[in-house]
Amino acid sequence: MNIARYAARREKLRELMSREGLDALLISHPANRFYLSGFELHDCQCNESSGHLLILRNGKDWLCTDSRYEESAAERWDRERVFIYKGPAAEEIRDLIRSNVSARIGIESAILSHDFVTRLEPGLSLEAADGLVEELRVIKDEEEIRLMEESARLNHQLMEWLPSILTAGNTEANIAWSIEKFFREHGATESSFSPIVARDAHAALPHYNPFEEAGGPTEIIPNCHILVDVGARLGNYCSDQTRTFWVGNQPEKRFLDMLDAVREAQRKAIAAIRPGMTGKEAWEIAMNSFAARGVEKHFTHSLGHGVGLETHEEPRLSPRSEKPLKEGMIVTVEPGLYYPGWGGARWEYMVIVEEDGCRVL
């Protein structure tokens, strides 16, 4: 574990805190906590935190957690600055903050519950300070890029193997389970997200869950199309790729036209993406490509999103994103078309923004 790497990130964060006039910042988002410390990428469940980081302008930071994580925390952090709360976390962290700083304290308001903030706030000057760590995370360093290239390679390997199990009689759910096993058997610690395996009309549902099909498992049949969206977590970093397949030897013209439109929109977007372009401008390239074919109303989501420690993170390639892309950002490019009751297609690559364009991972 490279402790110096995490310390350097905290120093960069202190520069942003100085810019915002913050004397302290309480980090509560699990991915941000891990990015700054190497401690616990995930919380054990959505209503229970594994801990918080208290980042101070003076550099005397604290890792706050409970006794279950005491030894694990000490492996990643100076034991003298590990704060173990034994009772209500908010009240005990409040006392820690009051004994260390009395001025402006930032919190990640988007991740904290109202109840936690209400119990934390008495006697403190709290203010929302969301997005500061994400401002650092959005640009990947050399090590992050290397890890994400490895994760993407595993996903490509999966996609090459996948047609061997896309066979009549198999089911969406069984294919999804086989995908999860493939990733784990080839070095991944987990899937980035629950695999999407969607046959025909199910492919019109961008986030379809094959494990929750109300009528029971859906079988693959001859001459159908299947959308598969999957990702692996390898070295803590995620991959995310989608392909749409035809099973059988008689692909419908409607399917071929749909897939051709999707892949053309993707090619145009990838060819155009470069530093300085906004996420909205990237999305418009794909939308205009679909509009030229008269199918734009069937493109119902954004063009892509950032990937890293989380599957969905900044930046966004959407009609609402006015932020310029920068060198070192890694985003998905995943245009899709969806026809309720019949099907859909999506094709996705991850790309890294480079000096003169972008490169597919």
Stockholm file with secondary structure:
# STOCKHOLM 1.0

chainA/1-361         MNIARYAARREKLRELMSREGLDALLISHPANRFYLSGFELHDCQCNESSGHLLILRNGKDWLCTDSRYEESAAERWDRERVFIYKGPAAEEIRDLIRSNVSARIGIESAILSHDFVTRLEPGLSLEAADGLVEELRVIKDEEEIRLMEESARLNHQLMEWLPSILTAGNTEANIAWSIEKFFREHGATESSFSPIVARDAHAALPHYNPFEEAGGPTEIIPNCHILVDVGARLGNYCSDQTRTFWVGNQPEKRFLDMLDAVREAQRKAIAAIRPGMTGKEAWEIAMNSFAARGVEKHFTHSLGHGVGLETHEEPRLSPRSEKPLKEGMIVTVEPGLYYPGWGGARWEYMVIVEEDGCRVL
#=GR chainA/1-361 SS CCHHHHHHHHHHHHHHHHHHTCSEEEECCHHHHHHHHSCCSSCSBTTBCSCEEEEETTSCCEEEECGGGHHHHHHHSCGGGEEECCSCHHHHHHHHHHHHCCSEEEECTTTSCHHHHHHHCTTSEEEECTTHHHHHHTSCCHHHHHHHHHHHHHHHHHHHHGGGTCCTTCBHHHHHHHHHHHHHHTTCSEESSCCEEEEGGGGGSTTCCGGGCTTSCCBCCSSEEEEEEECEEETTEECCEEEEEEESSCCCHHHHHHHHHHHHHHHHHHHHCCTTCBHHHHHHHHHHHHHHTTCGGGCCSCSEEECSSSSSEEEEESTTCCSBCCTTCEEEECCEEEETTTEEEECCEEEEEETTEEEEC
#=GC SS_cons         CCHHHHHHHHHHHHHHHHHHTCSEEEECCHHHHHHHHSCCSSCSBTTBCSCEEEEETTSCCEEEECGGGHHHHHHHSCGGGEEECCSCHHHHHHHHHHHHCCSEEEECTTTSCHHHHHHHCTTSEEEECTTHHHHHHTSCCHHHHHHHHHHHHHHHHHHHHGGGTCCTTCBHHHHHHHHHHHHHHTTCSEESSCCEEEEGGGGGSTTCCGGGCTTSCCBCCSSEEEEEEECEEETTEECCEEEEEEESSCCCHHHHHHHHHHHHHHHHHHHHCCTTCBHHHHHHHHHHHHHHTTCGGGCCSCSEEECSSSSSEEEEESTTCCSBCCTTCEEEECCEEEETTTEEEECCEEEEEETTEEEEC
//
